[in-house]
Amino acid sequence: MNLTFFRYKFLFIPLLFALLVFLVEKVAGTDSVRHYTETRIEFSFYEAKHDLMEKLVKFQKSRKPEEKLLILFGTSHFGEFSNHYIAEQYPGLVTYNFSAPLAPPSFLYYYLEEILAAGIKVDFAVFEYLPETFQSSANQYALKYSYDWEFMYKYLSVFPIRELEQFSSFHLFHTLKFPVRFKDAYKRMKNPLLKEQMKLLQKSIEYANDKNNGGISFHGTQQLAGSNTQLQFYKEQMKKEGKSNIENLDLDRIKKLYLKQEAEKHYNTSMAHFREDRVQKFFFEKFITSCKEHKINLILLRTFVTEELATLIEKNPSYQEWNKEKLALIKKYKVPYLNLEEKRSEIQCKEFLDSNHLAGACFTEVTAQLIKILKELQ
């Protein structure tokens, strides 16, 4: 019998190292660890859609003949829609919200395909028309936290090698999908309140799935994040102006300053070098044609942003070319388009959390505009 392996103990080192890596991989992806190490909440929004899909399948099985189904496909902007308020304004209409932060057309089409494959009859679909999501950078969260191997294989010729490699890496290795951030873990061990805040945000998303079919319903994490960012800005201004407390500031003036600076920051980060990604271009048209094929009443909806941000975007030549092309496509397929930028004067509530997020309290008016079109299509 060859005892070489047991005689030379150093041969155990690679085996032990592989075992250690395997254990770290498994542990890194557990909720108990992620509460200490995860610094962003986006993964919860994306992963929650799996549970929402199961809930939608159950709804279809017990669905009443008179019930109509509306699916919302958008970004965090759409998280402010309340399915309860929509039902009040349109009795018999049940809403499910498959929106997620910076969700690109490929992610939205992925769930449209899943919904149709499950045999679910969709009466209305509302797709958010947002230029930021048509860039390759918008696919980062979906590649990490969504899609499946079957979908990626089916559209192998559509996704570039780079994104196929990213998807494979994220879905094979937990430490790439959920990096172990020791510094953040140490802070949360010293201050358990920080860990509880992350758990609270996750719970709010689970609650949204359970009580609002995926929407945040006016009191979600976006408001919390927006409020915290503004508060920090106000504190910095208080120090700059030598005020003893925030109440001594001219809050209206400071808020306008905050939104102006935030608009410039958002534009420089997300739109200054705008370039449409061919993958998202493909899935946007695929979404439209699939709705046409399955006789789904599709509406494109664009929420409005602050005037400062809207002006910056409208002046961008790349955006102008993209928008012209998309409007021609919309006209070709005869898709109703609700552009709230054009309805700005009709909407009284114009409170913003940041330059591109209208406050949830204003969505009663946004909902009224949407319901009007839905009733015209019935």
C-alpha positions as CSV (number, residue, x, y, z in Angstrom):
1,M,0.0,0.0,0.0
2,N,1.3,3.4,-1.0
3,L,1.5,5.6,2.2
4,T,3.3,8.5,0.6
5,F,0.3,10.8,1.0
6,F,0.1,10.1,4.8
7,R,3.9,10.1,5.3
8,Y,4.4,13.6,3.8
9,K,2.0,15.7,5.8
10,F,2.6,18.8,3.7
11,L,0.5,17.2,1.1
12,F,-2.5,17.9,3.3
13,I,-2.0,21.7,3.0
14,P,-3.7,22.0,-0.5
15,L,-6.5,19.8,0.7
16,L,-7.0,21.8,3.9
17,F,-6.8,25.1,2.0
18,A,-9.5,23.9,-0.5
19,L,-11.7,22.9,2.5
20,L,-11.2,26.3,4.1
21,V,-12.2,28.1,0.9
22,F,-15.2,25.9,0.6
23,L,-16.4,26.6,4.1
24,V,-15.8,30.4,3.7
25,E,-17.8,30.3,0.5
26,K,-20.7,28.6,2.2
27,V,-20.7,30.8,5.3
28,A,-20.3,34.1,3.4
29,G,-23.6,33.7,1.7
30,T,-25.7,33.1,4.8
31,D,-28.0,35.8,6.2
32,S,-26.3,35.8,9.6
33,V,-23.0,36.8,8.1
34,R,-24.4,39.2,5.5
35,H,-26.1,41.2,8.2
36,Y,-22.5,42.0,9.4
37,T,-20.7,42.4,6.1
38,E,-23.2,43.6,3.4
39,T,-23.2,47.4,2.9
40,R,-25.9,47.7,0.3
41,I,-29.5,46.7,0.3
42,E,-30.0,46.1,-3.5
43,F,-29.5,42.4,-3.3
44,S,-32.6,42.1,-1.1
45,F,-34.8,43.8,-3.7
46,Y,-33.6,41.5,-6.4
47,E,-33.8,38.3,-4.4
48,A,-37.2,39.2,-3.1
49,K,-38.6,38.9,-6.6
50,H,-38.2,35.0,-6.4
51,D,-40.7,35.0,-3.5
52,L,-42.9,37.5,-5.3
53,M,-43.0,35.2,-8.3
54,E,-44.2,32.3,-6.1
55,K,-46.9,34.5,-4.6
56,L,-48.0,35.5,-8.1
57,V,-48.3,31.9,-9.2
58,K,-50.5,31.2,-6.1
59,F,-52.7,34.2,-7.0
60,Q,-53.2,32.9,-10.5
61,K,-54.4,29.5,-9.2
62,S,-57.1,31.2,-7.0
63,R,-57.8,34.1,-9.3
64,K,-61.4,35.2,-9.7
65,P,-62.7,35.6,-13.2
66,E,-63.5,39.3,-12.8
67,E,-60.0,40.1,-11.5
68,K,-57.6,41.9,-13.8
69,L,-53.8,41.8,-13.4
70,L,-51.4,44.7,-13.6
71,I,-47.6,44.1,-13.5
72,L,-45.3,47.0,-12.8
73,F,-41.8,46.7,-14.4
74,G,-39.4,49.5,-13.3
75,T,-36.8,50.8,-11.0
76,S,-36.9,52.1,-7.4
77,H,-39.1,54.9,-8.7
78,F,-41.9,52.4,-9.2
79,G,-41.5,51.1,-5.6
80,E,-43.6,54.0,-4.5
81,F,-46.8,52.7,-6.1
82,S,-49.3,51.2,-3.7
83,N,-51.3,48.2,-4.9
84,H,-54.0,49.1,-2.3
85,Y,-54.4,52.6,-3.6
86,I,-54.5,51.4,-7.2
87,A,-57.3,48.9,-6.2
88,E,-59.3,51.7,-4.6
89,Q,-59.1,53.8,-7.8
90,Y,-59.6,50.8,-10.1
91,P,-61.8,48.1,-8.4
92,G,-60.9,44.6,-9.5
93,L,-57.4,45.5,-10.6
94,V,-54.7,43.5,-8.7
95,T,-51.1,44.9,-8.9
96,Y,-47.8,43.1,-8.6
97,N,-44.6,45.1,-8.6
98,F,-41.5,43.5,-10.1
99,S,-39.4,46.7,-9.9
100,A,-35.9,46.8,-8.5
101,P,-33.1,49.4,-8.1
102,L,-31.7,50.4,-11.5
103,A,-33.5,47.4,-13.1
104,P,-32.5,47.2,-16.8
105,P,-34.8,46.0,-19.6
106,S,-33.0,42.6,-19.6
107,F,-34.0,42.0,-15.9
108,L,-37.6,43.2,-16.6
109,Y,-37.9,41.0,-19.6
110,Y,-36.5,38.0,-17.6
111,Y,-39.5,38.3,-15.2
112,L,-42.0,38.9,-18.0
113,E,-40.8,35.7,-19.6
114,E,-41.0,33.8,-16.3
115,I,-44.5,35.1,-15.7
116,L,-45.7,34.1,-19.2
117,A,-44.0,30.7,-18.9
118,A,-46.0,30.1,-15.7
119,G,-49.2,30.5,-17.6
120,I,-50.2,33.8,-15.9
121,K,-52.6,36.0,-17.8
122,V,-51.4,39.6,-17.6
123,D,-53.9,42.3,-18.6
124,F,-51.7,45.4,-18.2
125,A,-48.0,45.9,-18.0
126,V,-46.3,49.2,-17.1
127,F,-42.7,49.6,-18.2
128,E,-40.6,52.4,-16.8
129,Y,-38.9,54.4,-19.6
130,L,-35.6,55.6,-18.1
131,P,-32.4,56.2,-20.1
132,E,-30.1,55.3,-17.2
133,T,-31.2,51.7,-17.3
134,F,-30.3,51.3,-21.0
135,Q,-26.6,51.5,-20.2
136,S,-24.4,48.4,-19.5
137,S,-23.7,49.6,-16.0
138,A,-27.4,49.2,-15.1
139,N,-27.0,45.4,-15.4
140,Q,-24.6,45.0,-12.5
141,Y,-27.2,44.1,-9.8
142,A,-29.1,41.8,-12.0
143,L,-26.0,39.9,-13.0
144,K,-25.1,39.5,-9.4
145,Y,-28.5,38.8,-7.8
146,S,-30.8,37.6,-10.6
147,Y,-31.2,35.7,-13.8
148,D,-30.6,31.9,-14.0
149,W,-28.4,29.6,-16.0
150,E,-31.2,28.7,-18.4
151,F,-31.9,32.3,-19.3
152,M,-28.3,33.1,-19.8
153,Y,-27.8,30.1,-22.1
154,K,-31.0,30.9,-24.0
155,Y,-29.6,34.4,-24.8
156,L,-26.0,33.4,-25.1
157,S,-25.6,35.2,-28.4
158,V,-27.1,38.4,-26.9
159,F,-25.0,38.9,-23.7
160,P,-21.3,39.8,-24.2
161,I,-18.6,37.4,-22.9
162,R,-17.8,39.9,-20.2
163,E,-21.3,39.7,-18.7
164,L,-21.5,35.9,-19.1
165,E,-18.2,35.7,-17.1
166,Q,-19.5,38.0,-14.5
167,F,-22.8,36.1,-14.1
168,S,-20.9,32.8,-13.8
169,S,-18.4,34.1,-11.2
170,F,-21.1,35.6,-9.1
171,H,-23.3,32.5,-9.1
172,L,-20.5,30.1,-8.5
173,F,-18.6,32.0,-5.7
174,H,-20.5,33.5,-2.8
175,T,-17.5,35.7,-1.8
176,L,-17.6,37.5,-5.1
177,K,-21.4,37.9,-4.9
178,F,-21.2,38.9,-1.2
179,P,-17.7,40.1,-0.4
180,V,-16.6,39.6,3.2
181,R,-15.9,43.2,4.5
182,F,-14.1,42.7,7.7
183,K,-13.9,46.4,8.5
184,D,-17.7,46.7,8.3
185,A,-18.2,43.5,10.3
186,Y,-16.0,44.8,13.0
187,K,-18.0,48.1,13.2
188,R,-21.2,46.2,13.5
189,M,-19.9,43.9,16.2
190,K,-18.9,47.0,18.2
191,N,-22.2,48.7,17.4
192,P,-25.0,46.1,17.1
193,L,-27.4,48.9,16.1
194,L,-25.7,49.1,12.7
195,K,-26.5,45.4,12.1
196,E,-30.1,45.9,13.2
197,Q,-30.5,48.8,10.7
198,M,-29.5,46.4,7.8
199,K,-31.9,43.8,9.2
200,L,-34.7,46.4,9.4
201,L,-34.2,47.4,5.8
202,Q,-34.4,43.8,4.7
203,K,-37.6,43.3,6.8
204,S,-39.2,46.3,5.1
205,I,-38.6,44.7,1.7
206,E,-40.1,41.4,2.9
207,Y,-43.0,43.3,4.3
208,A,-43.5,45.1,0.9
209,N,-43.6,41.7,-0.8
210,D,-46.1,40.4,1.7
211,K,-48.4,43.4,2.1
212,N,-48.0,45.4,-1.1
213,N,-47.1,42.8,-3.7
214,G,-43.5,44.1,-4.1
215,G,-44.1,47.9,-3.8
216,I,-42.8,49.9,-0.9
217,S,-46.1,51.8,-0.4
218,F,-45.0,55.3,0.6
219,H,-42.8,54.3,3.6
220,G,-39.9,52.3,2.1
221,T,-36.2,52.2,2.2
222,Q,-35.8,54.8,-0.5
223,Q,-37.4,57.4,1.8
224,L,-35.0,56.4,4.6
225,A,-32.0,56.6,2.4
226,G,-33.1,59.9,0.9
227,S,-33.8,61.4,4.3
228,N,-30.5,60.3,5.7
229,T,-28.6,61.8,2.8
230,Q,-30.4,65.1,3.1
231,L,-29.9,65.2,6.8
232,Q,-26.2,64.7,6.4
233,F,-26.0,67.5,3.8
234,Y,-28.0,69.8,6.2
235,K,-25.5,69.1,9.0
236,E,-22.6,69.9,6.8
237,Q,-24.2,73.2,5.7
238,M,-24.9,74.0,9.4
239,K,-21.1,73.7,10.1
240,K,-20.2,75.8,7.1
241,E,-22.6,78.6,8.0
242,G,-21.7,78.5,11.7
243,K,-25.2,77.8,12.9
244,S,-25.9,76.2,16.3
245,N,-28.5,73.8,14.9
246,I,-30.3,72.7,11.8
247,E,-33.5,74.7,12.7
248,N,-31.4,77.9,12.3
249,L,-30.9,77.2,8.6
250,D,-33.1,78.5,5.8
251,L,-34.3,75.0,5.1
252,D,-36.0,75.8,1.8
253,R,-32.9,77.4,0.4
254,I,-30.7,74.6,1.7
255,K,-33.0,71.9,0.2
256,K,-32.8,73.7,-3.2
257,L,-29.1,73.8,-2.9
258,Y,-29.0,70.1,-2.0
259,L,-31.2,69.1,-5.0
260,K,-29.1,71.2,-7.4
261,Q,-25.8,69.7,-6.3
262,E,-27.4,66.2,-6.2
263,A,-28.7,66.7,-9.8
264,E,-25.2,67.6,-11.0
265,K,-23.7,64.6,-9.2
266,H,-26.3,62.2,-10.6
267,Y,-25.9,63.5,-14.1
268,N,-22.0,63.4,-14.0
269,T,-22.2,59.8,-12.6
270,S,-25.0,58.3,-14.7
271,M,-25.7,60.4,-17.8
272,A,-22.8,62.6,-18.8
273,H,-21.2,59.8,-20.9
274,F,-24.5,58.2,-21.9
275,R,-24.2,55.3,-24.3
276,E,-26.9,52.8,-25.0
277,D,-26.0,49.1,-24.5
278,R,-26.9,46.8,-27.3
279,V,-28.1,44.1,-24.8
280,Q,-30.6,46.5,-23.3
281,K,-31.7,47.8,-26.7
282,F,-32.5,44.2,-27.7
283,F,-34.5,43.3,-24.6
284,F,-36.4,46.6,-24.7
285,E,-37.8,45.7,-28.1
286,K,-38.2,42.1,-27.0
287,F,-40.3,43.2,-24.1
288,I,-42.6,45.2,-26.4
289,T,-43.0,42.5,-29.0
290,S,-43.7,39.8,-26.3
291,C,-46.5,42.0,-24.9
292,K,-48.0,42.4,-28.3
293,E,-47.7,38.7,-29.0
294,H,-49.5,37.8,-25.7
295,K,-52.1,40.6,-26.1
296,I,-50.9,42.5,-23.0
297,N,-51.9,46.2,-22.8
298,L,-48.5,47.8,-22.4
299,I,-47.9,51.3,-21.2
300,L,-44.5,53.1,-21.1
301,L,-44.3,55.5,-18.2
302,R,-41.6,58.1,-17.4
303,T,-41.7,59.7,-14.0
304,F,-40.4,63.2,-13.8
305,V,-37.2,64.4,-12.0
306,T,-36.1,67.8,-10.7
307,E,-36.0,70.5,-13.3
308,E,-32.3,70.9,-12.8
309,L,-31.6,67.3,-13.7
310,A,-34.2,67.3,-16.5
311,T,-32.4,70.3,-18.1
312,L,-29.0,68.6,-17.9
313,I,-30.3,65.4,-19.5
314,E,-32.3,67.1,-22.3
315,K,-29.1,69.0,-23.4
316,N,-27.1,65.7,-23.8
317,P,-26.7,65.0,-27.6
318,S,-26.3,61.2,-27.0
319,Y,-29.5,61.2,-25.0
320,Q,-31.3,63.2,-27.7
321,E,-30.4,60.7,-30.3
322,W,-31.3,57.8,-28.1
323,N,-34.7,59.3,-27.2
324,K,-35.5,60.1,-30.8
325,E,-34.8,56.5,-31.8
326,K,-36.9,55.1,-28.9
327,L,-39.9,57.4,-29.6
328,A,-39.9,56.2,-33.2
329,L,-39.9,52.6,-32.0
330,I,-42.8,53.3,-29.6
331,K,-44.7,54.9,-32.4
332,K,-44.0,51.9,-34.7
333,Y,-45.5,49.5,-32.2
334,K,-48.3,51.9,-31.1
335,V,-47.4,51.7,-27.4
336,P,-49.1,54.3,-25.2
337,Y,-46.5,56.5,-23.6
338,L,-47.2,58.5,-20.4
339,N,-44.4,61.1,-20.0
340,L,-44.9,62.8,-16.7
341,E,-42.3,65.5,-17.7
342,E,-45.0,66.7,-20.0
343,K,-47.6,66.6,-17.2
344,R,-45.4,68.5,-14.7
345,S,-47.7,71.5,-14.5
346,E,-50.7,69.3,-13.8
347,I,-49.1,67.6,-10.8
348,Q,-49.2,69.7,-7.6
349,C,-46.9,67.6,-5.4
350,K,-43.3,68.0,-6.4
351,E,-41.4,66.9,-3.3
352,F,-38.2,65.0,-4.1
353,L,-36.0,62.7,-2.0
354,D,-33.1,63.4,-4.3
355,S,-32.8,64.8,-7.9
356,N,-34.4,61.7,-9.5
357,H,-36.8,60.3,-6.9
358,L,-40.2,61.8,-6.4
359,A,-41.4,61.4,-2.9
360,G,-43.8,58.6,-2.2
361,A,-46.5,61.0,-0.9
362,C,-46.7,62.5,-4.5
363,F,-47.6,59.1,-6.1
364,T,-51.3,59.5,-5.5
365,E,-51.2,62.1,-8.4
366,V,-48.9,59.9,-10.4
367,T,-51.3,57.0,-9.9
368,A,-54.2,59.1,-11.0
369,Q,-52.5,59.8,-14.3
370,L,-51.8,56.1,-14.8
371,I,-55.3,54.9,-13.9
372,K,-56.7,57.3,-16.5
373,I,-54.8,55.6,-19.3
374,L,-55.5,52.1,-17.9
375,K,-59.3,52.7,-18.0
376,E,-59.0,54.0,-21.6
377,L,-57.4,50.7,-22.6
378,Q,-59.9,48.3,-20.8
